[in-house]
Amino acid sequence: MKNNIVLAGFMGSGKTSVGIRLSYALKQTMIDTDKWIENRQKMSVSEIFEREGEEAFRKMETACLEELIRTCNNQIISLGGGLPVREENRKLLSRLGRVFYLKASPEAIYERIKNDTTRPLLQVDDPLKQIRMLLEAREDSYNACADVIIDVSGRTFDEIIEQIKDHLEEKGGIER
């Protein structure tokens, strides 16, 4: 297994925000898989979904993981929310690094992303209902790939980062 810190969770759970702050705290670079794919494809995730469909995007996520396993170590990797759903991806994640599942309630997620129009799966009449449905469908996948589960609902970024750092320290991943 590589020595990467991998942040998994539903959209709006704070993966990118925590990842950026953690990268500064640990002086490690951060990779966001959605941004990685956007840079490679030269279009946004929304455009990929619109032009090529969700299945094509999910295959791009798998290719991204395979590349990161080959090329990344000692980095922070923020995953797209749906990436762990594919069994193939969950197997790859176990090789990529220590996976932290940032678990949030549907209501907390809704509050964080209710005004965000860049999330293609939530452009529906009742986004909270959609969040609940998707989260329920993905929960087992998130739990299956997680080495550590952190409930982030109602917690500050500093509290979440401290919990990640404490876990890494216990496992010998960082020194303070």
C-alpha positions as CSV (number, residue, x, y, z in Angstrom):
1,M,0.0,0.0,0.0
2,K,1.2,3.5,-0.8
3,N,1.6,6.1,1.9
4,N,-1.2,8.4,0.6
5,I,-4.0,9.9,2.6
6,V,-7.2,9.3,0.6
7,L,-10.4,11.2,1.4
8,A,-13.7,9.5,0.4
9,G,-17.3,10.6,0.9
10,F,-20.4,12.0,-0.6
11,M,-20.3,15.2,-2.6
12,G,-20.3,18.1,-0.1
13,S,-18.8,16.1,2.7
14,G,-15.7,18.3,2.7
15,K,-13.2,16.1,1.0
16,T,-11.6,18.9,-1.1
17,S,-11.8,21.6,1.7
18,V,-10.3,19.2,4.3
19,G,-7.7,18.0,1.7
20,I,-6.5,21.5,1.0
21,R,-6.1,22.4,4.6
22,L,-4.5,19.0,5.4
23,S,-2.0,19.5,2.6
24,Y,-0.9,22.7,4.2
25,A,-0.8,21.2,7.7
26,L,1.3,18.2,6.6
27,K,3.2,19.9,3.8
28,Q,2.0,17.4,1.2
29,T,0.6,18.0,-2.2
30,M,-3.1,17.3,-2.9
31,I,-4.8,15.8,-5.9
32,D,-8.5,16.0,-6.5
33,T,-9.6,13.1,-8.8
34,D,-12.4,15.2,-10.4
35,K,-9.9,18.0,-11.2
36,W,-7.4,15.5,-12.5
37,I,-10.0,14.1,-14.9
38,E,-11.1,17.6,-15.9
39,N,-7.5,18.5,-16.8
40,R,-7.0,15.3,-18.8
41,Q,-10.4,15.6,-20.6
42,K,-10.2,19.4,-21.0
43,M,-13.9,19.7,-19.9
44,S,-15.8,19.9,-16.6
45,V,-17.3,16.9,-14.9
46,S,-20.8,18.3,-15.8
47,E,-19.7,18.5,-19.5
48,I,-18.4,14.9,-19.3
49,F,-21.7,13.7,-17.9
50,E,-23.6,15.6,-20.5
51,R,-21.5,14.6,-23.5
52,E,-20.3,11.1,-22.7
53,G,-22.5,9.9,-19.8
54,E,-21.9,8.7,-16.3
55,E,-20.5,5.3,-17.2
56,A,-17.8,6.9,-19.3
57,F,-16.9,9.2,-16.4
58,R,-16.7,6.2,-14.0
59,K,-14.3,4.5,-16.4
60,M,-12.2,7.7,-16.3
61,E,-12.1,7.5,-12.5
62,T,-10.8,4.0,-12.7
63,A,-8.1,5.1,-15.1
64,C,-7.2,7.9,-12.7
65,L,-6.8,5.6,-9.8
66,E,-4.6,3.2,-11.8
67,E,-2.3,6.2,-12.7
68,L,-2.2,7.5,-9.2
69,I,-1.2,4.1,-7.8
70,R,1.7,4.1,-10.3
71,T,2.8,7.7,-9.7
72,C,1.8,9.0,-6.3
73,N,3.1,8.5,-2.8
74,N,3.0,10.7,0.3
75,Q,0.1,12.8,-1.1
76,I,-3.4,13.7,-0.2
77,I,-6.0,12.5,-2.6
78,S,-9.6,13.7,-2.6
79,L,-11.9,11.4,-4.4
80,G,-15.0,12.2,-6.4
81,G,-18.2,11.2,-4.5
82,G,-19.2,8.3,-6.7
83,L,-15.7,6.9,-7.3
84,P,-16.0,4.1,-4.5
85,V,-19.2,2.8,-6.0
86,R,-17.4,0.6,-8.5
87,E,-16.1,-2.6,-6.9
88,E,-13.0,-2.3,-9.1
89,N,-12.3,1.1,-7.7
90,R,-12.6,-0.1,-4.1
91,K,-10.0,-2.7,-4.7
92,L,-7.7,-0.1,-6.2
93,L,-8.2,2.3,-3.3
94,S,-6.9,-0.4,-0.9
95,R,-3.6,-0.1,-2.8
96,L,-3.6,3.7,-3.1
97,G,-3.4,4.5,0.6
98,R,-5.2,4.9,3.9
99,V,-8.8,5.8,3.1
100,F,-10.7,8.2,5.4
101,Y,-14.5,8.2,4.9
102,L,-15.8,11.7,5.7
103,K,-19.3,10.8,6.7
104,A,-22.0,13.5,6.7
105,S,-25.8,13.5,7.2
106,P,-28.0,14.2,4.2
107,E,-29.1,17.4,5.9
108,A,-25.5,18.6,6.4
109,I,-24.7,17.8,2.8
110,Y,-27.8,19.7,1.5
111,E,-26.9,22.8,3.6
112,R,-23.4,22.8,2.2
113,I,-24.3,22.3,-1.5
114,K,-27.8,23.5,-2.0
115,N,-26.7,26.5,-4.1
116,D,-24.1,24.7,-6.1
117,T,-25.2,24.2,-9.7
118,T,-22.0,22.3,-10.8
119,R,-23.2,19.0,-9.4
120,P,-24.9,17.1,-12.3
121,L,-26.6,14.4,-10.1
122,L,-28.4,17.1,-8.0
123,Q,-30.0,19.1,-10.7
124,V,-33.4,17.7,-9.8
125,D,-36.7,19.1,-8.3
126,D,-36.0,17.7,-4.8
127,P,-32.2,17.7,-4.2
128,L,-32.5,16.6,-0.5
129,K,-34.5,13.6,-1.5
130,Q,-31.9,12.8,-4.2
131,I,-29.1,13.2,-1.6
132,R,-30.8,10.7,0.7
133,M,-31.4,8.2,-2.1
134,L,-27.8,8.4,-3.4
135,L,-26.2,8.4,0.0
136,E,-28.2,5.3,1.0
137,A,-27.2,3.6,-2.2
138,R,-23.5,4.5,-1.7
139,E,-23.2,4.0,2.0
140,D,-22.0,0.3,1.8
141,S,-19.4,1.3,-0.8
142,Y,-18.0,4.0,1.4
143,N,-17.9,1.8,4.4
144,A,-16.3,-1.0,2.4
145,C,-13.4,1.1,1.2
146,A,-12.8,3.0,4.5
147,D,-9.9,2.3,6.8
148,V,-11.3,5.1,9.1
149,I,-14.7,6.6,9.3
150,I,-15.0,10.2,10.6
151,D,-18.4,11.8,11.2
152,V,-18.0,15.3,9.9
153,S,-21.6,16.6,10.5
154,G,-21.4,19.7,12.7
155,R,-17.6,19.6,13.0
156,T,-15.1,22.2,12.0
157,F,-12.4,21.6,9.4
158,D,-9.8,22.0,12.3
159,E,-11.5,19.3,14.3
160,I,-11.7,16.9,11.3
161,I,-8.0,17.5,10.5
162,E,-7.0,16.9,14.1
163,Q,-8.8,13.6,14.1
164,I,-7.1,12.5,10.8
165,K,-3.7,13.6,12.2
166,D,-4.3,11.8,15.5
167,H,-5.1,8.6,13.6
168,L,-2.1,8.9,11.4
169,E,0.1,9.5,14.4
170,E,-1.3,6.4,16.1
171,K,-0.5,4.3,12.9
172,G,2.9,5.8,12.5
173,G,2.0,7.8,9.5
174,I,3.2,11.2,10.7
175,E,5.3,12.7,13.4
176,R,4.5,15.9,15.3
